[in-house]
Amino acid sequence: MRPQQLIPGLNPTLFYALFSAVAIGFLVFLYRRVPRGDNWQKAGITLILSGAFGNLIDRMRFDKVTDFIDVGIPGYAWRWPTFNVADSCVCIGVAMLVFAARLPHGNSAATAEPSDAPERIPPTP
């Protein structure tokens, strides 16, 4: 659906700028709520934010997002959809958030303490 169909007379660039501003504000809010030490979530949100900013800059400068990475093997009918660096940042950031949600306590598995660890006994004087 095109922005003109939602709100007739609205400039598409303005629509996408407003939408991006709301999304960026929400992501900044989420970033501030991430617990200290949860680097996977912070990195994922940072990548999504950078992708949103990159696409917004393209939209403001050129009135469209420029996709320039075209992956495929010449001579075959199937090709990967054309994308840009900002799109890659958003996809990788989302994947990092999904991965972080599966880690114990949202941190890396290396820092998580196993539940069957023996109790630590203080040294006797």
C-alpha positions in Angstrom: 0.0 0.0 0.0 1.4 3.4 -1.0 1.4 6.3 1.5 -0.9 8.3 -0.8 -3.6 5.7 -0.3 -3.4 6.0 3.5 -3.4 9.8 3.7 -4.2 11.5 0.4 -2.0 14.5 -0.4 0.8 13.4 1.9 4.3 13.5 0.4 5.8 10.0 0.5 9.1 11.3 1.7 7.4 13.1 4.6 5.4 9.9 5.4 8.6 7.8 5.5 10.5 10.4 7.5 7.7 10.5 10.1 7.5 6.7 10.2 11.3 6.5 10.6 11.4 9.1 13.4 8.8 7.1 15.4 10.7 3.8 14.8 14.0 5.4 15.8 12.5 6.9 18.9 11.1 3.5 19.9 14.5 1.8 19.3 16.3 4.4 21.4 13.7 3.7 24.2 14.3 0.0 23.9 18.1 0.5 23.9 17.9 2.5 27.2 15.9 -0.4 28.8 18.5 -3.1 27.9 20.2 -4.4 31.1 23.8 -3.6 31.6 26.1 -6.2 30.1 23.5 -7.5 27.6 25.7 -6.8 24.6 23.9 -8.9 22.0 20.7 -6.9 22.5 22.6 -3.6 22.4 24.4 -4.5 19.3 21.2 -5.7 17.6 19.3 -2.5 18.4 22.3 -0.5 17.3 22.4 -2.3 13.9 18.7 -1.8 13.4 19.1 1.9 14.3 21.9 2.4 11.9 19.9 0.7 9.1 16.9 2.9 9.8 19.1 6.1 9.7 20.8 4.9 6.5 17.5 4.4 4.7 16.1 7.7 6.1 19.2 9.5 4.8 18.7 7.9 1.4 15.0 8.9 1.4 15.7 12.5 2.4 18.5 13.0 -0.2 17.1 11.1 -3.2 13.4 10.7 -2.4 13.9 6.9 -2.5 16.1 4.2 -1.0 18.9 3.1 -3.3 19.5 -0.7 -3.4 22.8 -1.4 -5.1 24.0 -4.9 -4.0 22.8 -7.5 -6.5 23.7 -11.1 -5.7 23.4 -13.9 -8.2 25.1 -16.2 -10.6 25.0 -15.0 -14.2 23.1 -17.3 -16.5 20.6 -18.6 -13.9 17.1 -17.4 -13.6 17.0 -17.2 -9.8 18.6 -14.2 -8.2 18.6 -12.8 -4.6 16.6 -9.6 -4.2 18.7 -6.4 -4.6 19.5 -4.8 -1.2 21.8 -2.2 0.4 24.0 -2.0 3.5 21.2 -0.5 5.6 18.9 -3.5 4.8 21.7 -5.8 5.8 22.1 -4.0 9.2 18.4 -4.3 9.9 18.3 -8.0 9.1 21.4 -8.8 11.1 20.2 -6.7 14.0 16.9 -8.5 14.1 18.7 -11.9 14.0 20.9 -10.8 16.9 17.8 -9.8 19.0 16.3 -13.2 18.3 19.5 -15.0 19.2 19.9 -12.8 22.4 16.4 -13.8 23.5 17.5 -17.5 23.5 20.6 -17.0 25.5 20.5 -17.5 29.3 19.7 -14.2 31.0 20.0 -12.4 27.6 23.9 -12.6 27.9 26.3 -14.9 26.2 26.4 -18.5 27.2 30.1 -18.1 28.3 29.1 -15.7 31.1 26.2 -17.8 32.4 26.8 -19.8 35.5 25.8 -23.5 35.2 23.1 -24.5 37.6 24.9 -27.7 38.7 28.1 -25.8 39.8 29.3 -26.9 43.2 28.9 -24.4 46.0 31.9 -22.3 46.9 33.2 -23.0 50.3 35.1 -20.1 51.9 38.6 -21.0 53.0 39.1 -21.8 56.7 41.4 -19.5 58.7 
